[in-house]
């Protein structure tokens, strides 16, 4: 049956199923409710955009209903109403959620990306607003946005590379830039193979390495954040992302696992946590003091 409501379009995926922590226990409890409301709104919109059988026009109509609920024009979408209420409690504007809806509308209407700049333009709406929202919730300076944007774009592109085959096969959606495919001598149709041919594999590995450059730009992000708990979570995410880029630089996501298992998440997350704690201690000590 074709879903006619956003709730019916949900995939069943929750915040614990994501590649990276979402409002983990590192985040102060006072902020978890608003962050989880934002996540539920985004998850619902994402599920609508990715729905396998829903027609594009129907997807866009449901996304419009989410926006109407967020802007107090309609109370028919509970996740929109819930986020609106949380934003009011924290005196936050709906700007970042509206940016996300722009990205999900792009998912419905835009199936190819010409070059790296085109892809980063998509990330400006699909990924960067998530981190910016969390920073605003914590009252952090907007001077942190450039580092946030680099990390969030990297996380988004990691996800694109991990899911490049399934996105193409199920949705005919390709985030790998067309000029990168052409430069490597690869084609979109190669994403439908059981394993990547050398040209496609080289293209994916090159994009993973370029994503690593974004992570180098975001390396100092956690140290720029005043809230210690948020800084620790960002450091964990940074370390997990760095490990995933290494995997994507070596593996074939068409036939090999390019995700971290629970042990890997725990191990690399702990390394990120420890390095962040050491960095924050060093930041607070007088210059020249050994850590």
Order of alpha helices (4+ residues) and beta strands (2+ residues): alpha-alpha-alpha-alpha-alpha-alpha-alpha-alpha-alpha-alpha-alpha-alpha-alpha
